[in-house]
Amino acid sequence: MSAPSNPLVIIPARMASTRLPGKPLADIHGVPMIVRVWKRAVEADVGPVVVACAETEIVKAVEDAGGKAVLTRPDHASGSDRIHEALEILDGEGRYDAVINVQGDLPTLPGAEIRAVLEPLVDERVDISTLVAEITDADEIDNPNVVKAAVGLAPGARIGQALYFSRRAIPYGEGPLYHHIGLYAYRRDSLERFVALPHGVLEMREKLEQLRALEYGMRIDATLVDTIPLGVDTPGDLEKARAMLAS
């Protein structure tokens, strides 16, 4: 294997959100949130961008903005399952050799971070790549909603192997703690392998899908970035996003 040469960006989205129903179409200064995320991904300029969604309302919003969307089954358990179905619909010939999974609730995501998530795949041993940022807010350390990553990052290094993910603060001892940013890049064959795996014991315990890959011997590397994009999960987060994007 070598570095992917033809990646595809897929943004999974669905209307059913417990804390913020209809989240993809939430209005941010006249633009649906999913359209803002799609625009960010297009600006990153790493490859074609497609929204994989469960409802026709999302398809219409994206297409009205000039984007491309594909309708997938509504009963997928995760975004990775949804992007896999979308990939099969869009590219049965296997033209795209990597898939970047951009969450549909990151309207402030910098394009540079979408580009950065591809960097670890230069190493042929890496199956999946993701992002981390150093935790600077002490309140995040014990917050179970902030996922932490134990990454073997030497001083000054920008890319390291992810050894575990947890809702607890890890690892123990002096040194930086890393906030996991849920943006992934998969080699195509790695995505196909991942979605075919049974759920893992640790995955079910921590409620973290990425632990399935580690439990079954897949390698995840992470790129260290400077900023943590705002994830919109609640009405309060939505107001924060509106304030950040007011200009």
Secondary structure, DSSP 8 states (H G I E B T S, - for coil): ----SSEEEEEEE-S--SSSTTGGG-EETTEEHHHHHHHHHHHH-SS-EEEEESSHHHHHHHHHTT-EEEE--TT-SSHHHHHHHHHHHH-TT----EEEE--TT-TT--HHHHHHTTGGGGSTT-SEEEEEEE---GGGTT-TTS-EEEEE--TT-SEEEEEEEESS--S-SSS--EEEEEEEEEEHHHHHHHHHS---HHHHHHT-THHHHHHTT--EEEEEES-------SHHHHHHHHHHT--
